[in-house]
Amino acid sequence: MDSKTSARALPKHHHNTTKTGKLEPTASEGSLKSTQNTTKKDTGEIPGSKNLGASVQKVSADSLSHKLAAATIGTSSTVLAKASREADHGINESLGSLENSADQEKKISEYGSVKSSSVSAKVSDGASSLAKTSGSAKISDRVDFVESGKSSICRGSTSSDVSDESTCSSFSSTVNKPHKANDLRWEAIQAVRSRDGALGLGHFRLLKRLGCGDIGSVYLSELSGTKCYFAMKVMDKGSLASRKKLLRAQTEREILQSLDHPFLPTLYTHFETEKFSCLVMEFCPGGDLHTLRQKQPGKHFPEQAVKFYVAEVLLALEYLHMLGIVYRDLKPENVLVRDDGHIMLSDFDLSLRCAVSPTLVKSASMDAEPLRKNPVYCVQPACIEPTSCIQPSCVAPTTCFSPRLFSSKSKKDRKPKNEIGNQVSPLPELIAEPTDARSMSFVGTHEYLAPEIIKGEGHGSAVDWWTFGIFLYELLFGKTPFKGSGNRATLFNVVGQPLRFPEAPVVSFAARDLIRGLLVKEPQHRLAYKRGATEIKQHPFFEGVNWALIRCATPPEIPKPVEFEKIPSPASSAGEKAVNHMSIANQKGSDNYLEFDFF
Ligand SMILES: Nc1ncnc2c1ncn2[C@@H]1O[C@H](COP(=O)(O)OP(=O)(O)OP(=O)(O)O)[C@@H](O)[C@H]1O
């Protein structure tokens, strides 16, 4: 077991994560976060964590020590608190009970891997995969963003207690998820909705619990009789309420509802029963990148495979920033692998929503004039108020707005048209960095926390570029750069230790240079601080990547197909009965009938 594993012995969060109950939510905070160490804790805000000064050198050792102690002590004490709290909650009566006592032990253990999932195929050296894009594919970044703008037509969260989001059902099949227009799963959902009015738990067969997080459990489910399979996150509303996590669940749901991107989760439907709140999403059979990395020779990916995964993650982050969402929880555990080998970034309950002001720097044709009249990009501006962001349901798609032009050059200063064809990159550049976002929350995963979060200086979208650097480092080297002997040491290292690279494995200069640019401790000097993903895309590490067609690139590895038919069907597999049935089976430790190898 490598050093990483020992610190990640948790159901999902192999890294120790701190999700704080934010004491003083800023106006731009998307939601109040609660912490856990198994990893999201109810405490963890560093007391008095105001501006500590820009540089590490200026931070008094005492003051930092105090903050780190508060964070880490709070963290470890909450681990136990959480375990006992969950027991107290009588979660046995509900979904939480699926976490049997063994699970609880695993959650608070520092050792051992909990996830049993595995990806059997080896990761190939995807050296040529990025170049192998099909020229005929009709996708591009530009199209993605235009279509995403349309997705704002129906963003309503359910107002009634027991229903799916049927108030918007007329839109819900394809209008608000244009990328899913030809998706059979959408059609199946829509067919049931037109037949029965609204979807509910009873329409699904729950086949297997895939995992559990702090606010719910995720089940592999079939929309009964359709052979359409989903990942359904089921949350106990009573438990959410008593643990003050309703807002967190709401934030996640609202963000999921707003997404329509190939590398982000599709929320097919959401419904509530008296007891449960359920999110129905795309099922990813390939497991997560943490698990997949553990199976690689040397526990690190080949550089070309890394290039593929981080390029897709970069596009996902770019899209999120355009929506005004700072992700804040990038780590391999949160990057799932779809059935086609492409990635899906998951877990949005730490995300911060804020205002964005997209700016078109360079159009595809370098001629700004047509864009003034017919803006190519429609970006959904996120709002500042935490709970009102995606609230108004079925809003007319009036939220597209003309991008501001970065340059105010007069016509005569512009390049003549005949130079346009000589542009190296035909892709337009759009900056939508929510750089003004400021949160004082202490959230994230210790090894991935940005220095400005630890120092309590307030943070914005640059934290995603820091975590992107750590993520890149971990995939390449098989470990994170600042990991210490414990959480406290890790936080000290992040703030005060210089970046170092191990001698092995050998990694290209370009990769190390990119990491150096991203892991700059002062956010304002960090790569991508000003122009976001665009700056990173242009780095030599990504040379040769066809950004517009990356969805057609050959992934390093395709997961083995899941033989859904071979999954034994639980005796009682529909609706709440299934939940209770699985719960009882798990309590007895007798869920063998559900055992099969997914990944
Ligand atoms: N779409 C999916 N396909 C396959 N497995 C999934 C999917 N979504 C989640 N899972 C599995 O379910 C587990 C729990 O997911 P969930 O999102 O609840 O975890 P989490 O990030 O810990 O949640 P939370 O942030 O609410 O604590 C994950 O570890 C993952 O293995």
The ligand as a Gaussian input file, in Angstrom:
#p B3LYP/6-31G(d) Opt

LIG

0 1
 N      -22.633000       8.312000     -11.386000
 C      -22.028000       7.365000     -10.675000
 N      -21.704000       6.198000     -11.228000
 C      -21.091000       5.240000     -10.514000
 N      -20.783000       5.367000      -9.214000
 C      -21.091000       6.513000      -8.613000
 C      -21.728000       7.573000      -9.292000
 N      -21.896000       8.594000      -8.433000
 C      -21.399000       8.184000      -7.279000
 N      -20.913000       6.944000      -7.363000
 C      -20.305000       6.162000      -6.317000
 O      -20.999000       6.392000      -5.123000
 C      -20.116000       6.858000      -4.110000
 C      -20.815000       7.920000      -3.301000
 O      -21.086000       9.024000      -4.147000
 P      -21.400000      10.412000      -3.560000
 O      -21.468000      11.425000      -4.632000
 O      -22.562000      10.312000      -2.617000
 O      -20.084000      10.516000      -2.743000
 P      -19.545000      11.670000      -2.005000
 O      -18.817000      12.492000      -2.965000
 O      -18.798000      11.123000      -0.859000
 O      -20.870000      12.370000      -1.564000
 P      -21.039000      13.595000      -0.641000
 O      -20.269000      14.689000      -1.273000
 O      -22.490000      13.777000      -0.665000
 O      -20.499000      13.195000       0.679000
 C      -18.903000       7.355000      -4.836000
 O      -17.772000       7.055000      -4.129000
 C      -18.881000       6.589000      -6.131000
 O      -18.088000       5.458000      -5.982000

